[in-house]
């Protein structure tokens, strides 16, 4: 469905826990607490009420036990994914299994992730698609998106409330979200462009919410090549600057969410010199800086695949050529402008 550069594929394999890294605080009454949420926003129509719905959705992702079948895709391809999520003894568990295409499985226990695929080659191993971005919204999201509400449809046999998330500028996409009225769980998400065209859709075909799950539900069910992965701790912006790289421009509201850095003098380097992830609470943009002399040649590129924009460019400084790769689920002009602003300090 989504296409990424080789570097980005590697990063996606290693970073499946970023959007889900907030610790879960849950009790046996999680379903009841998320249902309570804000004070009955079902019939409210203000941005503040829409924001209350988004808060309920964020808690539902991390705190509820749920199991279902998710269909997701764009105009080119559709895939089906089995999702099981639960919280046991305060630890989040999740198992994702692709029901279509190449067999892929991701099992997460807290921050520990095991990815399983049939060969040694790199494949796209996705995290919960519906969880990307939405679980880590910031309170400032209203400054970059206009929030509104419309009547919902029936999704996966459940009544919903529709939330419209419209960008306030041309640098990001908008969303239409259908939330379960009972629990606040996100049941459908449409990503839309400035013209209102649906670029990508995620939707549960069936889902069970609040039913107890056993630990056995989160054991890998397939065989194949295993990739154990983790994401390094966050680095401060000043630390990134000390490494000699900075972004001269980002859309308003995008903040550094995660980073991985390695010592360029490492005689056996693995991965990018710098991997920097930025988010405005919904959309995510990732920047990679590589020493091009130690990496496989890649062509200069500027391309949009569905909702994903990717740019690869080269920059020579101090007799060293660096490859700059920027990938984001934002319009291509946004990605291009960010790539042009990546400069040595």
C-alpha positions in Angstrom: 0.0 0.0 0.0 2.4 2.7 1.2 5.8 2.7 -0.6 9.0 3.9 1.1 12.6 4.2 0.2 14.9 1.3 1.4 16.2 3.5 4.2 12.7 4.3 5.3 11.7 0.6 5.3 14.5 -0.1 7.7 13.4 2.7 10.0 9.8 1.5 10.0 11.0 -1.9 11.1 12.9 -0.4 14.0 10.4 2.2 15.1 7.1 0.3 15.4 6.8 1.5 19.0 7.2 5.2 18.6 3.5 6.1 18.2 2.6 3.7 20.9 5.3 4.5 23.5 3.1 6.3 26.1 2.8 4.1 29.2 -0.7 2.6 29.8 -2.4 3.3 33.1 -5.3 1.0 33.2 -7.6 -0.7 35.6 -10.2 -3.4 35.3 -12.8 -0.6 34.7 -11.0 0.8 31.7 -14.0 0.4 29.4 -16.3 2.2 31.8 -13.8 5.1 32.3 -13.3 5.7 28.6 -17.0 5.5 28.1 -17.5 8.2 30.7 -14.9 10.4 29.1 -16.1 14.0 28.9 -19.5 14.9 30.2 -21.8 13.4 27.5 -20.4 15.0 24.3 -22.7 13.0 22.1 -24.9 15.9 21.2 -22.3 18.7 21.4 -20.9 20.4 18.4 -18.2 22.7 19.5 -14.4 22.2 18.8 -13.9 21.7 22.6 -16.4 18.8 22.5 -14.7 17.4 19.4 -11.4 17.6 21.4 -13.0 15.7 24.2 -13.9 12.9 21.8 -10.3 12.8 20.6 -9.1 12.4 24.2 -11.5 9.5 24.7 -10.1 7.9 21.5 -6.5 8.3 22.7 -7.3 6.5 26.0 -9.3 3.8 24.2 -6.3 2.9 22.0 -4.0 2.3 25.0 -6.4 1.1 27.7 -9.0 -1.1 26.2 -9.0 -4.8 25.3 -10.2 -5.2 21.7 -9.9 -7.7 18.9 -11.0 -7.2 15.3 -10.3 -7.3 11.6 -9.2 -4.1 9.9 -9.3 -3.3 6.2 -7.1 -0.5 5.0 -5.8 0.8 1.7 -5.8 3.5 -1.0 -6.8 3.8 -4.6 -4.2 1.2 -5.6 -4.3 -1.6 -3.0 -6.2 -2.9 -0.1 -5.0 -5.1 2.8 -6.6 -6.9 5.7 -5.1 -7.1 9.1 -6.1 -9.0 12.3 -5.5 -6.9 15.4 -5.6 -8.0 19.1 -4.8 -5.5 21.8 -5.0 -5.8 25.6 -3.5 -4.6 28.9 -2.4 -7.0 31.5 -0.8 -6.0 34.8 -0.3 -2.5 33.4 1.6 -3.6 30.3 0.3 -3.1 26.8 0.1 -6.2 24.5 -0.6 -6.2 20.8 -0.5 -8.7 18.0 -0.9 -7.7 14.4 -1.2 -10.4 11.6 -1.6 -9.7 7.9 -4.4 -11.8 6.4 -3.6 -10.8 2.8 -0.4 -10.7 0.9 2.9 -11.9 2.3 2.7 -13.4 5.8 3.8 -10.8 8.3 3.3 -10.7 12.1 4.2 -8.1 14.8 3.9 -8.9 18.5 4.4 -6.2 21.0 4.8 -6.6 24.8 5.3 -3.2 26.3 8.2 -1.7 24.4 9.6 -5.1 23.2 8.6 -5.9 19.7 9.0 -9.1 17.7 8.5 -8.9 13.9 8.1 -12.1 11.9 8.3 -12.4 8.1 9.0 -15.4 5.8 12.5 -14.3 4.4 15.7 -12.5 5.1 14.7 -9.5 2.9 13.3 -6.3 4.3 9.5 -5.9 4.2 7.2 -3.3 5.6 6.1 -4.4 9.1 3.4 -2.0 10.2 2.3 -1.0 13.6 -1.4 -0.7 14.3 -2.4 1.6 11.3 -5.2 3.3 13.2 -2.9 4.2 16.1 -0.4 6.2 14.1 -0.3 9.7 15.4 -3.7 9.7 17.1 -2.5 8.3 20.4 0.0 11.1 21.0 -1.9 14.2 20.1 -0.8 17.4 21.8 -3.1 19.9 23.5 -2.0 22.4 20.8 -3.6 20.4 18.0 -6.4 22.9 17.8 -3.9 25.5 16.6 -3.1 23.6 13.4 -6.3 21.8 12.8 -10.0 22.9 12.9 -12.1 20.4 14.8 -15.8 19.9 14.1 -18.5 17.2 14.4 -21.0 15.5 12.1 -23.4 12.6 12.6 -21.7 9.2 12.4 -22.5 6.1 10.4 -22.8 2.5 11.6 -19.4 0.9 11.4 -18.7 -2.8 12.2 -22.2 -3.0 13.7 -21.6 -0.1 16.1 -23.0 3.4 16.3 -20.4 6.2 15.8 -19.7 9.9 16.2 -17.9 11.5 13.3 -15.1 14.0 14.0 -13.7 16.3 11.2 -10.1 17.3 11.5 -9.3 20.0 8.9 -5.8 21.5 8.5 -5.4 25.2 8.8 -2.7 25.3 6.1 -1.6 23.5 3.0 1.3 21.7 4.6 -0.7 18.7 6.0 -3.7 16.5 5.3 -7.1 16.3 7.0 -9.0 13.5 8.6 -12.5 12.2 9.0 -12.8 10.0 12.0 -15.6 7.7 13.1 -15.5 6.9 16.9 -17.5 4.3 18.7 -20.2 6.1 20.7 -19.9 3.6 23.6 -16.1 3.4 24.1 -14.5 6.2 22.0 -12.6 3.6 20.0 -11.6 4.7 16.4 -13.5 2.4 14.0 -12.8 4.2 10.7 -10.3 6.9 9.5 -10.3 8.7 6.1 -7.3 10.7 5.3 -8.3 13.5 2.9 -6.5 16.1 0.8 -7.3 19.8 0.4 -9.9 19.0 -2.3 -11.7 16.6 0.1 -10.6 13.5 -1.8 -10.1 10.3 0.3 -6.4 9.3 -0.1 -6.4 6.4 2.4 -9.0 4.6 4.5 -8.7 2.4 7.6 -11.9 0.6 8.8 -12.8 -2.2 11.1 -14.9 -4.8 9.4 -15.6 -6.4 12.7 -14.5 -5.7 16.3 -15.1 -6.9 19.8 -14.4 -4.4 22.6 -14.0 -5.0 26.3 -13.9 -8.8 26.2 -11.1 -10.3 28.4 -8.1 -11.7 26.6 -5.7 -14.4 27.6 -1.9 -14.1 27.4 -2.0 -16.9 24.7 -3.8 -14.5 22.4 -0.5 -12.5 22.0 1.8 -15.4 21.2 3.2 -15.5 17.6 1.2 -17.8 15.4 3.4 -18.0 12.3 7.0 -19.1 11.6 9.7 -17.2 9.7 12.5 -14.7 10.1 12.3 -12.9 13.4 13.5 -9.3 13.9 13.6 -8.1 17.5 13.6 -4.3 17.5 13.5 -1.3 19.8 13.8 2.4 19.5 16.5 4.4 21.2 15.7 7.0 23.8 14.8 10.6 22.7 17.5 13.1 22.3 17.1 16.8 22.9 17.1 19.3 20.1 20.4 20.8 21.4 22.0 17.4 21.2 21.0 17.1 17.6 22.4 20.5 16.9 25.7 19.4 18.4 25.9 16.6 15.9 26.1 19.3 13.2 22.7 19.1 11.5 19.6 21.2 11.7 16.3 21.8 9.9 15.9 25.3 8.7 12.2 24.9 8.2 9.3 22.8 9.5 5.6 23.4 9.2 4.2 25.3 12.3 3.5 22.9 15.1 5.8 20.0 14.2 8.0 19.1 17.2 10.9 16.6 17.6 9.3 13.4 18.8 12.2 10.9 18.6 15.7 10.6 17.3 18.5 8.1 16.8 22.1 9.2 16.5 25.3 7.3 16.0 29.0 8.2 16.1 30.2 8.8 12.5 33.6 7.4 13.5 32.1 4.0 14.2 34.2 1.7 12.0 31.2 -0.6 11.4 28.3 1.8 11.1 24.7 0.6 11.0 21.9 2.8 10.0 21.7 6.5 9.4 24.0 9.0 11.0 20.9 10.8 12.2 17.2 9.7 12.2 14.9 12.5 13.3 11.2 12.2 13.7 8.8 15.1 13.9 5.0 15.2 14.5 2.3 17.8 15.0 0.3 15.3 17.0 -1.3 13.6 13.9 1.0 13.7 11.0 4.6 12.4 11.1 7.7 13.3 9.2 11.1 11.5 9.4 14.5 12.8 8.3 17.5 10.5 7.7 21.1 11.7 7.2 23.5 9.1 5.8 27.2 9.2 4.8 26.6 8.5 1.1 30.2 7.1 0.7 29.3 4.2 3.0 25.8 3.4 1.7 24.3 1.8 -1.4 23.8 4.3 -4.3 20.3 5.7 -4.6 18.9 8.0 -7.2 17.8 11.5 -6.4 14.1 11.2 -6.0 11.0 13.3 -5.3 7.8 11.3 -5.4 4.4 10.9 -3.9 2.9 7.4 -3.3 -0.7 7.8 -2.1 -0.4 9.8 1.1 3.3 9.4 1.5 5.8 11.9 0.1 9.5 10.9 -0.2 12.5 13.0 -1.2 16.1 11.8 -1.6 18.8 14.4 -2.2 22.6 14.7 -1.8 24.6 17.4 0.0 28.4 17.7 -0.2 30.2 19.5 2.6 33.8 19.3 3.9 34.7 16.7 1.2 31.9 14.4 2.4 28.8 13.6 0.5 25.7 13.0 2.6 22.4 11.6 1.5 19.3 13.3 2.9 16.1 11.3 2.9 12.8 12.8 4.1 9.6 10.7 4.3 6.2 11.9 5.6 2.5 11.4 5.3 2.1 15.0 4.2 1.8 16.6 0.7 4.9 16.3 -1.4 5.7 20.1 -1.5 6.0 20.0 2.3 8.5 17.1 2.1 10.5 18.9 -0.6 10.7 22.1 1.4 11.9 20.3 4.5 14.5 18.4 2.5 15.9 21.6 1.1 16.2 23.0 4.6 18.4 20.2 6.0 21.8 21.7 6.4 25.0 21.1 8.4 25.3 23.4 11.4 
